[in-house]
Amino acid sequence: MTSSESGAGCEETIETLYHFLDGELTDERRAEIERHLDACGPCVRAYGFEAELRQVIANKCRDHVPASLVSRVHAALVEEEHRRSAD
Ligand SMILES: [Zn+2]
């Protein structure tokens, strides 16, 4: 993994995805994350997965996502990324 030059690392990017998808980031921060997503396959996949999941959740329960589900998904994303980068 060589993704340290652009400021945002993988872990940081994945953590920030939630805020990114919620539109809670500053323009500057968004640009940083987008730049990382441009250069990092595992994070793009995590981002796509998360965006898709958000849609499913939004359709099913509009106003409340259980914290247990969020943390389970986050764990799955991290595990997925580790699996991909191990290949
Ligand atoms: Zn990454």
PDB file of the backbone (N, CA, C, O) and the ligand in Angstrom, with CONECT records:
HET     ZN  A 101       1
ATOM      1  N   MET A   1       0.840  -1.210   0.000  1.00  0.00           N
ATOM      2  CA  MET A   1       0.000   0.000   0.000  1.00  0.00           C
ATOM      3  C   MET A   1       0.869   1.250   0.000  1.00  0.00           C
ATOM      4  O   MET A   1       1.676   1.458   0.906  1.00  0.00           O
ATOM      5  N   THR A   2       0.699   2.063  -1.004  1.00  0.00           N
ATOM      6  CA  THR A   2       1.408   3.344  -1.016  1.00  0.00           C
ATOM      7  C   THR A   2       0.409   4.441  -1.300  1.00  0.00           C
ATOM      8  O   THR A   2       0.243   4.862  -2.445  1.00  0.00           O
ATOM      9  N   SER A   3      -0.253   4.901  -0.261  1.00  0.00           N
ATOM     10  CA  SER A   3      -1.271   5.922  -0.475  1.00  0.00           C
ATOM     11  C   SER A   3      -1.152   7.034   0.555  1.00  0.00           C
ATOM     12  O   SER A   3      -2.150   7.637   0.952  1.00  0.00           O
ATOM     13  N   SER A   4       0.054   7.295   0.975  1.00  0.00           N
ATOM     14  CA  SER A   4       0.229   8.257   2.055  1.00  0.00           C
ATOM     15  C   SER A   4       0.474   9.672   1.541  1.00  0.00           C
ATOM     16  O   SER A   4       0.447  10.626   2.317  1.00  0.00           O
ATOM     17  N   GLU A   5       0.714   9.814   0.231  1.00  0.00           N
ATOM     18  CA  GLU A   5       1.131  11.138  -0.246  1.00  0.00           C
ATOM     19  C   GLU A   5      -0.018  12.135  -0.407  1.00  0.00           C
ATOM     20  O   GLU A   5       0.208  13.343  -0.468  1.00  0.00           O
ATOM     21  N   SER A   6      -1.259  11.622  -0.477  1.00  0.00           N
ATOM     22  CA  SER A   6      -2.361  12.530  -0.767  1.00  0.00           C
ATOM     23  C   SER A   6      -3.071  13.047   0.478  1.00  0.00           C
ATOM     24  O   SER A   6      -4.057  13.775   0.365  1.00  0.00           O
ATOM     25  N   GLY A   7      -2.589  12.684   1.656  1.00  0.00           N
ATOM     26  CA  GLY A   7      -3.174  13.240   2.870  1.00  0.00           C
ATOM     27  C   GLY A   7      -4.121  12.297   3.568  1.00  0.00           C
ATOM     28  O   GLY A   7      -3.987  12.066   4.770  1.00  0.00           O
ATOM     29  N   ALA A   8      -5.085  11.742   2.837  1.00  0.00           N
ATOM     30  CA  ALA A   8      -6.061  10.853   3.459  1.00  0.00           C
ATOM     31  C   ALA A   8      -5.652   9.403   3.239  1.00  0.00           C
ATOM     32  O   ALA A   8      -5.426   8.985   2.103  1.00  0.00           O
ATOM     33  N   GLY A   9      -5.557   8.632   4.325  1.00  0.00           N
ATOM     34  CA  GLY A   9      -5.232   7.217   4.230  1.00  0.00           C
ATOM     35  C   GLY A   9      -6.488   6.384   4.104  1.00  0.00           C
ATOM     36  O   GLY A   9      -7.601   6.907   4.158  1.00  0.00           O
ATOM     37  N   CYS A  10      -6.299   5.049   3.932  1.00  0.00           N
ATOM     38  CA  CYS A  10      -7.438   4.154   3.730  1.00  0.00           C
ATOM     39  C   CYS A  10      -8.376   4.160   4.928  1.00  0.00           C
ATOM     40  O   CYS A  10      -9.583   4.359   4.783  1.00  0.00           O
ATOM     41  N   GLU A  11      -7.815   3.940   6.110  1.00  0.00           N
ATOM     42  CA  GLU A  11      -8.659   3.874   7.301  1.00  0.00           C
ATOM     43  C   GLU A  11      -9.442   5.161   7.477  1.00  0.00           C
ATOM     44  O   GLU A  11     -10.646   5.152   7.737  1.00  0.00           O
ATOM     45  N   GLU A  12      -8.738   6.253   7.330  1.00  0.00           N
ATOM     46  CA  GLU A  12      -9.348   7.561   7.486  1.00  0.00           C
ATOM     47  C   GLU A  12     -10.441   7.765   6.438  1.00  0.00           C
ATOM     48  O   GLU A  12     -11.513   8.293   6.732  1.00  0.00           O
ATOM     49  N   THR A  13     -10.146   7.335   5.216  1.00  0.00           N
ATOM     50  CA  THR A  13     -11.117   7.506   4.138  1.00  0.00           C
ATOM     51  C   THR A  13     -12.383   6.726   4.422  1.00  0.00           C
ATOM     52  O   THR A  13     -13.489   7.240   4.251  1.00  0.00           O
ATOM     53  N   ILE A  14     -12.223   5.471   4.860  1.00  0.00           N
ATOM     54  CA  ILE A  14     -13.402   4.645   5.116  1.00  0.00           C
ATOM     55  C   ILE A  14     -14.204   5.203   6.277  1.00  0.00           C
ATOM     56  O   ILE A  14     -15.434   5.206   6.244  1.00  0.00           O
ATOM     57  N   GLU A  15     -13.514   5.672   7.295  1.00  0.00           N
ATOM     58  CA  GLU A  15     -14.226   6.286   8.413  1.00  0.00           C
ATOM     59  C   GLU A  15     -14.992   7.521   7.950  1.00  0.00           C
ATOM     60  O   GLU A  15     -16.094   7.802   8.423  1.00  0.00           O
ATOM     61  N   THR A  16     -14.397   8.240   7.032  1.00  0.00           N
ATOM     62  CA  THR A  16     -14.983   9.489   6.581  1.00  0.00           C
ATOM     63  C   THR A  16     -16.100   9.274   5.571  1.00  0.00           C
ATOM     64  O   THR A  16     -16.870  10.190   5.282  1.00  0.00           O
ATOM     65  N   LEU A  17     -16.185   8.042   5.027  1.00  0.00           N
ATOM     66  CA  LEU A  17     -17.215   7.752   4.030  1.00  0.00           C
ATOM     67  C   LEU A  17     -18.618   8.077   4.543  1.00  0.00           C
ATOM     68  O   LEU A  17     -19.465   8.579   3.804  1.00  0.00           O
ATOM     69  N   TYR A  18     -18.841   7.784   5.809  1.00  0.00           N
ATOM     70  CA  TYR A  18     -20.158   8.040   6.378  1.00  0.00           C
ATOM     71  C   TYR A  18     -20.504   9.514   6.276  1.00  0.00           C
ATOM     72  O   TYR A  18     -21.612   9.881   5.881  1.00  0.00           O
ATOM     73  N   HIS A  19     -19.552  10.347   6.633  1.00  0.00           N
ATOM     74  CA  HIS A  19     -19.777  11.797   6.584  1.00  0.00           C
ATOM     75  C   HIS A  19     -19.859  12.264   5.138  1.00  0.00           C
ATOM     76  O   HIS A  19     -20.642  13.147   4.786  1.00  0.00           O
ATOM     77  N   PHE A  20     -19.024  11.641   4.316  1.00  0.00           N
ATOM     78  CA  PHE A  20     -19.010  11.967   2.886  1.00  0.00           C
ATOM     79  C   PHE A  20     -20.387  11.728   2.289  1.00  0.00           C
ATOM     80  O   PHE A  20     -20.928  12.582   1.585  1.00  0.00           O
ATOM     81  N   LEU A  21     -20.952  10.554   2.578  1.00  0.00           N
ATOM     82  CA  LEU A  21     -22.257  10.207   2.029  1.00  0.00           C
ATOM     83  C   LEU A  21     -23.368  11.061   2.631  1.00  0.00           C
ATOM     84  O   LEU A  21     -24.398  11.290   1.997  1.00  0.00           O
ATOM     85  N   ASP A  22     -23.156  11.526   3.848  1.00  0.00           N
ATOM     86  CA  ASP A  22     -24.152  12.379   4.487  1.00  0.00           C
ATOM     87  C   ASP A  22     -24.007  13.837   4.061  1.00  0.00           C
ATOM     88  O   ASP A  22     -24.829  14.679   4.422  1.00  0.00           O
ATOM     89  N   GLY A  23     -22.963  14.130   3.293  1.00  0.00           N
ATOM     90  CA  GLY A  23     -22.738  15.501   2.855  1.00  0.00           C
ATOM     91  C   GLY A  23     -22.307  16.419   3.985  1.00  0.00           C
ATOM     92  O   GLY A  23     -22.567  17.622   3.959  1.00  0.00           O
ATOM     93  N   GLU A  24     -21.636  15.831   4.988  1.00  0.00           N
ATOM     94  CA  GLU A  24     -21.270  16.618   6.169  1.00  0.00           C
ATOM     95  C   GLU A  24     -19.858  17.170   6.100  1.00  0.00           C
ATOM     96  O   GLU A  24     -19.385  17.783   7.056  1.00  0.00           O
ATOM     97  N   LEU A  25     -19.178  16.958   4.974  1.00  0.00           N
ATOM     98  CA  LEU A  25     -17.788  17.381   4.891  1.00  0.00           C
ATOM     99  C   LEU A  25     -17.654  18.746   4.237  1.00  0.00           C
ATOM    100  O   LEU A  25     -18.517  19.173   3.469  1.00  0.00           O
ATOM    101  N   THR A  26     -16.563  19.419   4.553  1.00  0.00           N
ATOM    102  CA  THR A  26     -16.235  20.650   3.844  1.00  0.00           C
ATOM    103  C   THR A  26     -15.808  20.299   2.417  1.00  0.00           C
ATOM    104  O   THR A  26     -15.437  19.158   2.145  1.00  0.00           O
ATOM    105  N   ASP A  27     -15.859  21.269   1.513  1.00  0.00           N
ATOM    106  CA  ASP A  27     -15.444  21.032   0.128  1.00  0.00           C
ATOM    107  C   ASP A  27     -14.014  20.522   0.060  1.00  0.00           C
ATOM    108  O   ASP A  27     -13.683  19.642  -0.736  1.00  0.00           O
ATOM    109  N   GLU A  28     -13.181  21.091   0.909  1.00  0.00           N
ATOM    110  CA  GLU A  28     -11.773  20.727   0.922  1.00  0.00           C
ATOM    111  C   GLU A  28     -11.599  19.253   1.290  1.00  0.00           C
ATOM    112  O   GLU A  28     -10.837  18.513   0.667  1.00  0.00           O
ATOM    113  N   ARG A  29     -12.333  18.865   2.320  1.00  0.00           N
ATOM    114  CA  ARG A  29     -12.262  17.490   2.820  1.00  0.00           C
ATOM    115  C   ARG A  29     -12.808  16.518   1.764  1.00  0.00           C
ATOM    116  O   ARG A  29     -12.233  15.455   1.529  1.00  0.00           O
ATOM    117  N   ARG A  30     -13.911  16.894   1.141  1.00  0.00           N
ATOM    118  CA  ARG A  30     -14.495  16.054   0.077  1.00  0.00           C
ATOM    119  C   ARG A  30     -13.486  15.826  -1.036  1.00  0.00           C
ATOM    120  O   ARG A  30     -13.329  14.708  -1.528  1.00  0.00           O
ATOM    121  N   ALA A  31     -12.800  16.902  -1.429  1.00  0.00           N
ATOM    122  CA  ALA A  31     -11.822  16.803  -2.515  1.00  0.00           C
ATOM    123  C   ALA A  31     -10.711  15.836  -2.130  1.00  0.00           C
ATOM    124  O   ALA A  31     -10.243  15.052  -2.956  1.00  0.00           O
ATOM    125  N   GLU A  32     -10.296  15.897  -0.872  1.00  0.00           N
ATOM    126  CA  GLU A  32      -9.244  15.016  -0.390  1.00  0.00           C
ATOM    127  C   GLU A  32      -9.684  13.550  -0.477  1.00  0.00           C
ATOM    128  O   GLU A  32      -8.939  12.685  -0.937  1.00  0.00           O
ATOM    129  N   ILE A  33     -10.909  13.300  -0.025  1.00  0.00           N
ATOM    130  CA  ILE A  33     -11.442  11.936  -0.051  1.00  0.00           C
ATOM    131  C   ILE A  33     -11.625  11.474  -1.497  1.00  0.00           C
ATOM    132  O   ILE A  33     -11.294  10.336  -1.831  1.00  0.00           O
ATOM    133  N   GLU A  34     -12.143  12.339  -2.342  1.00  0.00           N
ATOM    134  CA  GLU A  34     -12.341  11.964  -3.747  1.00  0.00           C
ATOM    135  C   GLU A  34     -11.012  11.631  -4.401  1.00  0.00           C
ATOM    136  O   GLU A  34     -10.926  10.708  -5.210  1.00  0.00           O
ATOM    137  N   ARG A  35      -9.978  12.381  -4.051  1.00  0.00           N
ATOM    138  CA  ARG A  35      -8.666  12.120  -4.616  1.00  0.00           C
ATOM    139  C   ARG A  35      -8.176  10.741  -4.169  1.00  0.00           C
ATOM    140  O   ARG A  35      -7.596   9.991  -4.953  1.00  0.00           O
ATOM    141  N   HIS A  36      -8.416  10.426  -2.913  1.00  0.00           N
ATOM    142  CA  HIS A  36      -8.006   9.112  -2.421  1.00  0.00           C
ATOM    143  C   HIS A  36      -8.793   8.010  -3.128  1.00  0.00           C
ATOM    144  O   HIS A  36      -8.225   6.988  -3.514  1.00  0.00           O
ATOM    145  N   LEU A  37     -10.101   8.218  -3.298  1.00  0.00           N
ATOM    146  CA  LEU A  37     -10.927   7.212  -3.967  1.00  0.00           C
ATOM    147  C   LEU A  37     -10.471   6.995  -5.403  1.00  0.00           C
ATOM    148  O   LEU A  37     -10.529   5.879  -5.920  1.00  0.00           O
ATOM    149  N   ASP A  38     -10.019   8.063  -6.038  1.00  0.00           N
ATOM    150  CA  ASP A  38      -9.509   7.966  -7.403  1.00  0.00           C
ATOM    151  C   ASP A  38      -8.336   7.011  -7.502  1.00  0.00           C
ATOM    152  O   ASP A  38      -8.170   6.302  -8.494  1.00  0.00           O
ATOM    153  N   ALA A  39      -7.528   7.008  -6.458  1.00  0.00           N
ATOM    154  CA  ALA A  39      -6.254   6.296  -6.530  1.00  0.00           C
ATOM    155  C   ALA A  39      -6.276   4.959  -5.811  1.00  0.00           C
ATOM    156  O   ALA A  39      -5.285   4.231  -5.857  1.00  0.00           O
ATOM    157  N   CYS A  40      -7.367   4.614  -5.152  1.00  0.00           N
ATOM    158  CA  CYS A  40      -7.339   3.454  -4.259  1.00  0.00           C
ATOM    159  C   CYS A  40      -8.522   2.525  -4.518  1.00  0.00           C
ATOM    160  O   CYS A  40      -9.653   2.830  -4.140  1.00  0.00           O
ATOM    161  N   GLY A  41      -8.256   1.398  -5.160  1.00  0.00           N
ATOM    162  CA  GLY A  41      -9.287   0.418  -5.502  1.00  0.00           C
ATOM    163  C   GLY A  41     -10.107  -0.069  -4.319  1.00  0.00           C
ATOM    164  O   GLY A  41     -11.336  -0.009  -4.366  1.00  0.00           O
ATOM    165  N   PRO A  42      -9.468  -0.548  -3.263  1.00  0.00           N
ATOM    166  CA  PRO A  42     -10.234  -1.063  -2.113  1.00  0.00           C
ATOM    167  C   PRO A  42     -11.193  -0.031  -1.552  1.00  0.00           C
ATOM    168  O   PRO A  42     -12.307  -0.383  -1.165  1.00  0.00           O
ATOM    169  N   CYS A  43     -10.800   1.215  -1.497  1.00  0.00           N
ATOM    170  CA  CYS A  43     -11.673   2.238  -0.940  1.00  0.00           C
ATOM    171  C   CYS A  43     -12.827   2.537  -1.890  1.00  0.00           C
ATOM    172  O   CYS A  43     -13.934   2.827  -1.437  1.00  0.00           O
ATOM    173  N   VAL A  44     -12.591   2.471  -3.191  1.00  0.00           N
ATOM    174  CA  VAL A  44     -13.675   2.663  -4.150  1.00  0.00           C
ATOM    175  C   VAL A  44     -14.727   1.588  -3.965  1.00  0.00           C
ATOM    176  O   VAL A  44     -15.926   1.866  -3.989  1.00  0.00           O
ATOM    177  N   ARG A  45     -14.267   0.347  -3.778  1.00  0.00           N
ATOM    178  CA  ARG A  45     -15.217  -0.742  -3.557  1.00  0.00           C
ATOM    179  C   ARG A  45     -15.975  -0.547  -2.252  1.00  0.00           C
ATOM    180  O   ARG A  45     -17.184  -0.769  -2.189  1.00  0.00           O
ATOM    181  N   ALA A  46     -15.268  -0.137  -1.226  1.00  0.00           N
ATOM    182  CA  ALA A  46     -15.917   0.122   0.062  1.00  0.00           C
ATOM    183  C   ALA A  46     -16.929   1.255  -0.088  1.00  0.00           C
ATOM    184  O   ALA A  46     -18.020   1.209   0.479  1.00  0.00           O
ATOM    185  N   TYR A  47     -16.553   2.254  -0.847  1.00  0.00           N
ATOM    186  CA  TYR A  47     -17.441   3.388  -1.059  1.00  0.00           C
ATOM    187  C   TYR A  47     -18.702   2.956  -1.808  1.00  0.00           C
ATOM    188  O   TYR A  47     -19.811   3.340  -1.438  1.00  0.00           O
ATOM    189  N   GLY A  48     -18.526   2.158  -2.860  1.00  0.00           N
ATOM    190  CA  GLY A  48     -19.669   1.674  -3.632  1.00  0.00           C
ATOM    191  C   GLY A  48     -20.589   0.833  -2.785  1.00  0.00           C
ATOM    192  O   GLY A  48     -21.812   0.944  -2.861  1.00  0.00           O
ATOM    193  N   PHE A  49     -19.975  -0.018  -1.969  1.00  0.00           N
ATOM    194  CA  PHE A  49     -20.738  -0.892  -1.080  1.00  0.00           C
ATOM    195  C   PHE A  49     -21.544  -0.068  -0.090  1.00  0.00           C
ATOM    196  O   PHE A  49     -22.730  -0.314   0.126  1.00  0.00           O
ATOM    197  N   GLU A  50     -20.897   0.888   0.491  1.00  0.00           N
ATOM    198  CA  GLU A  50     -21.543   1.735   1.491  1.00  0.00           C
ATOM    199  C   GLU A  50     -22.655   2.570   0.868  1.00  0.00           C
ATOM    200  O   GLU A  50     -23.723   2.717   1.462  1.00  0.00           O
ATOM    201  N   ALA A  51     -22.420   3.113  -0.312  1.00  0.00           N
ATOM    202  CA  ALA A  51     -23.418   3.944  -0.984  1.00  0.00           C
ATOM    203  C   ALA A  51     -24.658   3.112  -1.305  1.00  0.00           C
ATOM    204  O   ALA A  51     -25.790   3.568  -1.146  1.00  0.00           O
ATOM    205  N   GLU A  52     -24.416   1.883  -1.760  1.00  0.00           N
ATOM    206  CA  GLU A  52     -25.510   0.979  -2.088  1.00  0.00           C
ATOM    207  C   GLU A  52     -26.304   0.625  -0.837  1.00  0.00           C
ATOM    208  O   GLU A  52     -27.535   0.623  -0.832  1.00  0.00           O
ATOM    209  N   LEU A  53     -25.567   0.330   0.208  1.00  0.00           N
ATOM    210  CA  LEU A  53     -26.205  -0.036   1.473  1.00  0.00           C
ATOM    211  C   LEU A  53     -27.045   1.122   1.995  1.00  0.00           C
ATOM    212  O   LEU A  53     -28.149   0.921   2.502  1.00  0.00           O
ATOM    213  N   ARG A  54     -26.518   2.321   1.870  1.00  0.00           N
ATOM    214  CA  ARG A  54     -27.248   3.500   2.309  1.00  0.00           C
ATOM    215  C   ARG A  54     -28.609   3.586   1.623  1.00  0.00           C
ATOM    216  O   ARG A  54     -29.613   3.942   2.239  1.00  0.00           O
ATOM    217  N   GLN A  55     -28.616   3.253   0.338  1.00  0.00           N
ATOM    218  CA  GLN A  55     -29.855   3.313  -0.422  1.00  0.00           C
ATOM    219  C   GLN A  55     -30.851   2.289   0.080  1.00  0.00           C
ATOM    220  O   GLN A  55     -32.039   2.575   0.233  1.00  0.00           O
ATOM    221  N   VAL A  56     -30.348   1.087   0.335  1.00  0.00           N
ATOM    222  CA  VAL A  56     -31.219   0.028   0.851  1.00  0.00           C
ATOM    223  C   VAL A  56     -31.804   0.449   2.184  1.00  0.00           C
ATOM    224  O   VAL A  56     -33.006   0.324   2.416  1.00  0.00           O
ATOM    225  N   ILE A  57     -30.948   0.947   3.055  1.00  0.00           N
ATOM    226  CA  ILE A  57     -31.396   1.379   4.378  1.00  0.00           C
ATOM    227  C   ILE A  57     -32.391   2.529   4.252  1.00  0.00           C
ATOM    228  O   ILE A  57     -33.403   2.569   4.950  1.00  0.00           O
ATOM    229  N   ALA A  58     -32.090   3.455   3.356  1.00  0.00           N
ATOM    230  CA  ALA A  58     -32.966   4.619   3.188  1.00  0.00           C
ATOM    231  C   ALA A  58     -34.352   4.184   2.740  1.00  0.00           C
ATOM    232  O   ALA A  58     -35.358   4.774   3.134  1.00  0.00           O
ATOM    233  N   ASN A  59     -34.394   3.141   1.909  1.00  0.00           N
ATOM    234  CA  ASN A  59     -35.682   2.654   1.439  1.00  0.00           C
ATOM    235  C   ASN A  59     -36.450   1.923   2.528  1.00  0.00           C
ATOM    236  O   ASN A  59     -37.678   1.993   2.587  1.00  0.00           O
ATOM    237  N   LYS A  60     -35.728   1.226   3.383  1.00  0.00           N
ATOM    238  CA  LYS A  60     -36.395   0.371   4.374  1.00  0.00           C
ATOM    239  C   LYS A  60     -36.777   1.118   5.636  1.00  0.00           C
ATOM    240  O   LYS A  60     -37.913   1.020   6.099  1.00  0.00           O
ATOM    241  N   CYS A  61     -35.854   1.848   6.184  1.00  0.00           N
ATOM    242  CA  CYS A  61     -36.165   2.599   7.399  1.00  0.00           C
ATOM    243  C   CYS A  61     -35.566   3.987   7.280  1.00  0.00           C
ATOM    244  O   CYS A  61     -34.368   4.176   7.491  1.00  0.00           O
ATOM    245  N   ARG A  62     -36.371   4.919   6.956  1.00  0.00           N
ATOM    246  CA  ARG A  62     -35.897   6.226   6.558  1.00  0.00           C
ATOM    247  C   ARG A  62     -35.192   7.001   7.658  1.00  0.00           C
ATOM    248  O   ARG A  62     -34.274   7.775   7.385  1.00  0.00           O
ATOM    249  N   ASP A  63     -35.613   6.800   8.888  1.00  0.00           N
ATOM    250  CA  ASP A  63     -35.096   7.744   9.885  1.00  0.00           C
ATOM    251  C   ASP A  63     -34.181   7.162  10.956  1.00  0.00           C
ATOM    252  O   ASP A  63     -33.568   7.910  11.719  1.00  0.00           O
ATOM    253  N   HIS A  64     -34.082   5.837  11.021  1.00  0.00           N
ATOM    254  CA  HIS A  64     -33.232   5.313  12.088  1.00  0.00           C
ATOM    255  C   HIS A  64     -32.446   4.081  11.656  1.00  0.00           C
ATOM    256  O   HIS A  64     -33.030   3.079  11.241  1.00  0.00           O
ATOM    257  N   VAL A  65     -31.131   4.156  11.755  1.00  0.00           N
ATOM    258  CA  VAL A  65     -30.274   3.010  11.486  1.00  0.00           C
ATOM    259  C   VAL A  65     -29.663   2.562  12.805  1.00  0.00           C
ATOM    260  O   VAL A  65     -28.973   3.339  13.465  1.00  0.00           O
ATOM    261  N   PRO A  66     -29.909   1.322  13.192  1.00  0.00           N
ATOM    262  CA  PRO A  66     -29.356   0.851  14.468  1.00  0.00           C
ATOM    263  C   PRO A  66     -27.831   0.913  14.478  1.00  0.00           C
ATOM    264  O   PRO A  66     -27.180   0.577  13.489  1.00  0.00           O
ATOM    265  N   ALA A  67     -27.277   1.342  15.595  1.00  0.00           N
ATOM    266  CA  ALA A  67     -25.823   1.439  15.712  1.00  0.00           C
ATOM    267  C   ALA A  67     -25.158   0.083  15.516  1.00  0.00           C
ATOM    268  O   ALA A  67     -24.042  -0.004  15.003  1.00  0.00           O
ATOM    269  N   SER A  68     -25.864  -0.991  15.936  1.00  0.00           N
ATOM    270  CA  SER A  68     -25.287  -2.323  15.791  1.00  0.00           C
ATOM    271  C   SER A  68     -25.092  -2.671  14.320  1.00  0.00           C
ATOM    272  O   SER A  68     -24.106  -3.304  13.946  1.00  0.00           O
ATOM    273  N   LEU A  69     -26.049  -2.246  13.487  1.00  0.00           N
ATOM    274  CA  LEU A  69     -25.923  -2.511  12.054  1.00  0.00           C
ATOM    275  C   LEU A  69     -24.761  -1.720  11.462  1.00  0.00           C
ATOM    276  O   LEU A  69     -23.971  -2.245  10.677  1.00  0.00           O
ATOM    277  N   VAL A  70     -24.671  -0.468  11.845  1.00  0.00           N
ATOM    278  CA  VAL A  70     -23.594   0.378  11.335  1.00  0.00           C
ATOM    279  C   VAL A  70     -22.236  -0.219  11.674  1.00  0.00           C
ATOM    280  O   VAL A  70     -21.349  -0.270  10.822  1.00  0.00           O
ATOM    281  N   SER A  71     -22.068  -0.670  12.916  1.00  0.00           N
ATOM    282  CA  SER A  71     -20.760  -1.191  13.294  1.00  0.00           C
ATOM    283  C   SER A  71     -20.488  -2.538  12.634  1.00  0.00           C
ATOM    284  O   SER A  71     -19.339  -2.863  12.335  1.00  0.00           O
ATOM    285  N   ARG A  72     -21.544  -3.326  12.406  1.00  0.00           N
ATOM    286  CA  ARG A  72     -21.361  -4.588  11.700  1.00  0.00           C
ATOM    287  C   ARG A  72     -20.912  -4.341  10.262  1.00  0.00           C
ATOM    288  O   ARG A  72     -20.017  -5.016   9.752  1.00  0.00           O
ATOM    289  N   VAL A  73     -21.540  -3.374   9.627  1.00  0.00           N
ATOM    290  CA  VAL A  73     -21.180  -3.037   8.250  1.00  0.00           C
ATOM    291  C   VAL A  73     -19.759  -2.508   8.186  1.00  0.00           C
ATOM    292  O   VAL A  73     -18.990  -2.853   7.288  1.00  0.00           O
ATOM    293  N   HIS A  74     -19.426  -1.672   9.143  1.00  0.00           N
ATOM    294  CA  HIS A  74     -18.079  -1.123   9.160  1.00  0.00           C
ATOM    295  C   HIS A  74     -17.049  -2.242   9.304  1.00  0.00           C
ATOM    296  O   HIS A  74     -16.027  -2.240   8.618  1.00  0.00           O
ATOM    297  N   ALA A  75     -17.316  -3.187  10.187  1.00  0.00           N
ATOM    298  CA  ALA A  75     -16.407  -4.325  10.367  1.00  0.00           C
ATOM    299  C   ALA A  75     -16.296  -5.121   9.080  1.00  0.00           C
ATOM    300  O   ALA A  75     -15.208  -5.570   8.716  1.00  0.00           O
ATOM    301  N   ALA A  76     -17.418  -5.299   8.385  1.00  0.00           N
ATOM    302  CA  ALA A  76     -17.416  -6.047   7.127  1.00  0.00           C
ATOM    303  C   ALA A  76     -16.576  -5.331   6.076  1.00  0.00           C
ATOM    304  O   ALA A  76     -15.853  -5.967   5.308  1.00  0.00           O
ATOM    305  N   LEU A  77     -16.675  -4.008   6.047  1.00  0.00           N
ATOM    306  CA  LEU A  77     -15.897  -3.230   5.087  1.00  0.00           C
ATOM    307  C   LEU A  77     -14.406  -3.386   5.346  1.00  0.00           C
ATOM    308  O   LEU A  77     -13.625  -3.590   4.416  1.00  0.00           O
ATOM    309  N   VAL A  78     -14.019  -3.289   6.598  1.00  0.00           N
ATOM    310  CA  VAL A  78     -12.608  -3.403   6.941  1.00  0.00           C
ATOM    311  C   VAL A  78     -12.100  -4.795   6.600  1.00  0.00           C
ATOM    312  O   VAL A  78     -11.005  -4.956   6.062  1.00  0.00           O
ATOM    313  N   GLU A  79     -12.914  -5.802   6.921  1.00  0.00           N
ATOM    314  CA  GLU A  79     -12.532  -7.177   6.630  1.00  0.00           C
ATOM    315  C   GLU A  79     -12.387  -7.385   5.124  1.00  0.00           C
ATOM    316  O   GLU A  79     -11.436  -8.014   4.660  1.00  0.00           O
ATOM    317  N   GLU A  80     -13.339  -6.849   4.375  1.00  0.00           N
ATOM    318  CA  GLU A  80     -13.316  -6.945   2.920  1.00  0.00           C
ATOM    319  C   GLU A  80     -12.039  -6.318   2.357  1.00  0.00           C
ATOM    320  O   GLU A  80     -11.384  -6.881   1.481  1.00  0.00           O
ATOM    321  N   GLU A  81     -11.710  -5.161   2.874  1.00  0.00           N
ATOM    322  CA  GLU A  81     -10.517  -4.483   2.378  1.00  0.00           C
ATOM    323  C   GLU A  81      -9.271  -5.304   2.663  1.00  0.00           C
ATOM    324  O   GLU A  81      -8.379  -5.397   1.820  1.00  0.00           O
ATOM    325  N   HIS A  82      -9.206  -5.895   3.842  1.00  0.00           N
ATOM    326  CA  HIS A  82      -8.050  -6.716   4.171  1.00  0.00           C
ATOM    327  C   HIS A  82      -7.965  -7.926   3.260  1.00  0.00           C
ATOM    328  O   HIS A  82      -6.878  -8.313   2.829  1.00  0.00           O
ATOM    329  N   ARG A  83      -9.127  -8.532   2.964  1.00  0.00           N
ATOM    330  CA  ARG A  83      -9.147  -9.691   2.081  1.00  0.00           C
ATOM    331  C   ARG A  83      -8.646  -9.321   0.702  1.00  0.00           C
ATOM    332  O   ARG A  83      -7.839 -10.038   0.110  1.00  0.00           O
ATOM    333  N   ARG A  84      -9.133  -8.187   0.186  1.00  0.00           N
ATOM    334  CA  ARG A  84      -8.737  -7.757  -1.157  1.00  0.00           C
ATOM    335  C   ARG A  84      -7.249  -7.495  -1.233  1.00  0.00           C
ATOM    336  O   ARG A  84      -6.590  -7.909  -2.187  1.00  0.00           O
ATOM    337  N   SER A  85      -6.715  -6.813  -0.239  1.00  0.00           N
ATOM    338  CA  SER A  85      -5.317  -6.419  -0.321  1.00  0.00           C
ATOM    339  C   SER A  85      -4.391  -7.589  -0.018  1.00  0.00           C
ATOM    340  O   SER A  85      -3.184  -7.496  -0.242  1.00  0.00           O
ATOM    341  N   ALA A  86      -4.947  -8.697   0.494  1.00  0.00           N
ATOM    342  CA  ALA A  86      -4.126  -9.865   0.759  1.00  0.00           C
ATOM    343  C   ALA A  86      -3.930 -10.683  -0.517  1.00  0.00           C
ATOM    344  O   ALA A  86      -2.943 -11.409  -0.630  1.00  0.00           O
ATOM    345  N   ASP A  87      -4.847 -10.582  -1.474  1.00  0.00           N
ATOM    346  CA  ASP A  87      -4.743 -11.355  -2.722  1.00  0.00           C
ATOM    347  C   ASP A  87      -3.524 -10.944  -3.530  1.00  0.00           C
ATOM    348  O   ASP A  87      -3.284 -11.491  -4.606  1.00  0.00           O
TER     349      ASP A  87
HETATM  350 ZN    ZN A 101      -7.762   3.542   0.321  1.00  0.00          ZN2+
END
